Amino acid sequence: MTVRIGEHAPELAVEAYVRGEPNPRKMRLLELRGRWVVLFFYPRDFTFVCPTEIQAFARLHEQFEKEQATVIGASTDSWDCLSIAC
């Protein structure tokens, strides 16, 4: 499947870690309909490459907010892996 800028992404629901919340919460892309969403994927948490990619998005956080864009990072790790830092 190919998704291009400006096209609607397919609907999906996932469990997501949200900073400051003790447990994952269900997140649906449908909840963000009508907003710009930047969805980026990275291979694994706690590796040497991923922090640099995530930090680059963090540095641009204010600019994304000015454009009313939501930034979502997705790892191939599961919630269980994140919670025990595997």
LUMVEXBA-677543 format. One line per 3 residues: number of its first residue (from 1); their letters; for each residue x, y, z of C-alpha. Coordinates in Angstrom, 2 decimals. Example, Ala and Ser with C-alpha at 12.3 -4.5 7.8 and 13.67 -1.06 7.14 Angstrom:
// residues 2
1 = AS = 12.30 -4.50 7.80  13.67 -1.06 7.14
***
This chain:
// residues 86
1 = MTV = 0.00 0.00 0.00  1.25 3.46 -0.87  0.14 6.55 1.04
4 = RIG = 1.06 9.97 -0.31  1.14 13.40 1.32  -2.34 14.85 1.45
7 = EHA = -4.09 11.48 1.11  -6.07 9.94 3.92  -4.19 7.28 5.84
10 = PEL = -5.91 3.96 6.38  -7.82 3.71 9.67  -5.96 1.90 12.42
13 = AVE = -6.14 1.53 16.16  -3.10 0.82 18.31  -1.99 0.88 21.92
16 = AYV = 0.25 3.89 22.42  2.62 5.03 25.12  1.86 8.61 26.05
19 = RGE = 4.42 10.53 28.08  3.29 10.90 31.68  0.65 8.17 31.52
22 = PNP = 1.39 4.95 33.42  -0.27 2.61 30.92  -0.70 2.53 27.17
25 = RKM = -3.90 3.95 25.78  -5.87 3.05 22.69  -5.24 5.51 19.90
28 = RLL = -7.10 5.73 16.60  -6.05 7.79 13.63  -9.73 8.61 13.14
31 = ELR = -9.48 10.80 16.28  -7.03 13.03 14.40  -9.09 13.39 11.19
34 = GRW = -8.88 16.93 9.84  -5.44 17.59 11.34  -2.02 17.22 9.81
37 = VVL = -0.33 14.12 11.19  3.36 13.35 10.86  3.75 9.62 11.42
40 = FFY = 7.32 8.39 11.52  8.63 4.90 12.16  11.87 3.87 13.78
43 = PRD = 13.26 0.36 14.18  13.68 -0.14 17.93  13.77 1.74 21.19
46 = FTF = 17.04 2.04 23.08  19.35 1.80 20.04  21.98 4.30 18.94
49 = VCP = 20.20 5.46 15.77  16.67 6.01 17.05  17.44 8.71 19.63
52 = TEI = 18.93 10.95 16.93  15.82 10.61 14.76  13.50 11.27 17.70
55 = QAF = 15.57 14.24 18.87  15.35 15.77 15.39  11.55 15.67 15.57
58 = ARL = 11.66 17.03 19.14  13.73 20.03 18.01  11.01 20.84 15.48
61 = HEQ = 8.16 20.42 17.98  7.27 24.12 18.17  7.19 24.43 14.39
64 = FEK = 4.89 21.42 14.09  2.62 22.95 16.76  2.44 26.24 14.84
67 = EQA = 1.15 24.27 11.87  -1.27 22.40 14.17  0.39 19.11 13.27
70 = TVI = 0.45 16.08 15.53  3.71 14.11 15.49  3.55 10.38 16.22
73 = GAS = 6.58 8.12 16.44  6.06 4.39 16.00  8.56 1.75 17.04
76 = TDS = 8.58 -1.90 16.11  8.93 -2.69 19.82  5.88 -3.84 21.71
79 = WDC = 4.56 -2.12 24.83  5.86 -5.07 26.86  9.35 -4.54 25.50
82 = LSI = 9.20 -0.82 26.32  8.01 -1.45 29.86  10.92 -3.79 30.65
85 = AC = 13.50 -1.98 28.45  14.52 -5.01 26.38
***
